[in-house]
Amino acid sequence: MSAFDTTRTTYGSAIVAGRITRTIFNVIASVMAWNDARVTRKALSALSDRELQDIGLSRGDIDAASFRR
């Protein structure tokens, strides 16, 4: 008689693996979104007030505009 039953699959292991994978993808997506916002904020901050006015923004709008998708 064996101590382990090797004929049965492990119930729920696919669900756990899916959750782990989804969590990893969500973390990566969040980091990518943060980096995109950072790059946008940096590029907009480098513009002069006149250039910002040409595109319809002010210095106070930079943070809000960098998080829009």
Secondary structure, 3 states (H helix, E strand, C coil): CCCCCCCCCCCCHHHHHHHHHHHHHHHHHHHHHHHHHHHHHHHHHCCCHHHHHHCCCCHHHHHHHHHCC
